[in-house]
Amino acid sequence: MGDFFKEIKERIERLEKKKEKNIWYALSYIGSISVIFLLPVIAGAYIGWWLDGRYRVGKISWTITGILVGIFIGIYNVYQVFYKRNIKDFR
């Protein structure tokens, strides 16, 4: 999974080197951000669902816990991308 994020980062850097910034650049950037956010959420939901099937303990729902952990990881990933890049480049 680390290679996937590295590939996305390399693609973003290659697009950055091209000085042509248009609507397609903005859409690809937004698409990359959505993938970086959604993958941890989906992975957390799947792992939680699997844990619920194997180790159901009381009132703890591993699916909801996995989704919440995935959301926090996704927010962290998006923050890292925005922190290292300037969103004002789209003007």
C-alpha positions in Angstrom: 0.0 0.0 0.0 3.0 2.3 0.6 3.9 2.0 -3.1 0.5 3.1 -4.1 0.8 6.4 -2.1 4.3 6.9 -3.4 3.0 6.5 -6.9 0.2 9.1 -6.3 2.8 11.5 -4.8 5.1 11.0 -7.8 2.2 11.7 -10.2 1.3 14.9 -8.3 4.9 16.0 -8.4 5.2 15.4 -12.2 2.0 17.4 -12.8 3.4 20.1 -10.6 6.5 20.4 -12.8 4.3 21.0 -15.8 3.5 24.7 -15.6 0.1 24.1 -17.3 -2.5 24.1 -14.5 -6.0 23.8 -15.8 -9.3 22.2 -14.8 -8.0 18.7 -15.5 -5.1 19.3 -13.1 -7.5 20.4 -10.4 -9.8 17.4 -11.0 -6.9 15.0 -10.9 -5.7 16.6 -7.7 -9.2 16.3 -6.1 -9.4 12.7 -7.3 -6.1 11.8 -5.7 -7.2 13.4 -2.4 -10.4 11.4 -2.4 -8.5 8.2 -3.0 -6.0 9.0 -0.3 -8.9 9.6 2.1 -11.3 6.7 1.1 -8.8 3.8 1.0 -8.1 3.8 4.8 -11.8 4.2 5.5 -12.7 1.2 3.3 -9.8 -0.8 4.7 -10.9 0.0 8.2 -14.5 -1.0 7.5 -13.4 -4.3 5.9 -11.0 -5.2 8.8 -13.7 -4.3 11.3 -16.3 -6.4 9.5 -13.8 -9.3 9.5 -13.1 -8.9 13.2 -16.8 -8.7 14.0 -17.3 -12.1 12.3 -14.4 -13.7 14.1 -14.3 -12.1 17.6 -17.7 -10.6 18.5 -17.2 -9.3 22.1 -20.1 -7.8 23.9 -21.3 -4.4 22.6 -18.1 -3.4 20.8 -18.6 -3.1 17.1 -15.3 -3.5 15.3 -16.7 -2.3 12.1 -17.6 1.2 13.5 -14.2 1.3 15.3 -12.4 0.4 12.0 -14.4 3.1 10.1 -13.5 5.7 12.7 -9.8 4.7 12.7 -9.9 4.8 8.9 -11.4 8.3 8.9 -8.7 9.6 11.2 -6.0 8.1 9.1 -7.7 9.5 6.0 -7.8 13.0 7.5 -4.2 12.7 8.5 -3.3 11.7 4.9 -5.2 14.6 3.4 -3.6 17.0 5.9 -0.2 15.9 4.9 -0.9 16.4 1.3 -2.3 19.9 1.8 0.4 20.8 4.3 3.2 20.0 1.8 1.4 21.7 -1.1 -0.2 25.1 -1.7 -3.8 24.9 -2.7 -3.6 28.4 -4.2 -1.8 27.0 -7.2 -5.2 26.4 -8.9 -5.9 30.1 -9.5 
